[in-house]
Amino acid sequence: MSQYNDQNAGYTKATTQEHDVTMKGRRLLEITGVKQVESFDNEEFLLETSMGFLSIRGQNLQMKNLDVDKGIVSIKGKIFDLVYLDEQSGEKAKGFFGKLFK
C-alpha cells in the first residue's frame, strides 16, 4: 500500500508496510510487515506486525531469517498455531501478557 502526498509541488512517497503470512508445509513461516520481534524461544514467538501482535506457537522453532529493514521474518519448526492478539480477544491477550510479565 502506498500513499502519495503533494508537498511544495513535489511528491513524497510514504509507504505502509503490507503484512502477509505464508506457511509452507507447516514447517516454514514467512512473515512480512513485521515491526519488531518482541520475544522468542523454541516454543513461541511474539511479533509486532503492521496488523497487530502475532503469537506463533510450535515445537523446535528457530528464526531462519530476519531482515529488520524490510520487516521480514522467517521461522522454521513445527507450527501449532498462529494467533493475533487483538483488543477484541482481551481475555486471551491478558492471559498471554500476564504469563509474559510474571
Buried (B, 14 or more C-beta within 10 A) or exposed (E): EEEEEEEEEEEEEEEEBEBEBEEEEEEBBBBBBBBEBEEBEEEBBBBBBBBEBBBBBBEEBEEEEBEEEEBBBBBBBEBEEBBBBEEEEEEBBEEBEEEEEE
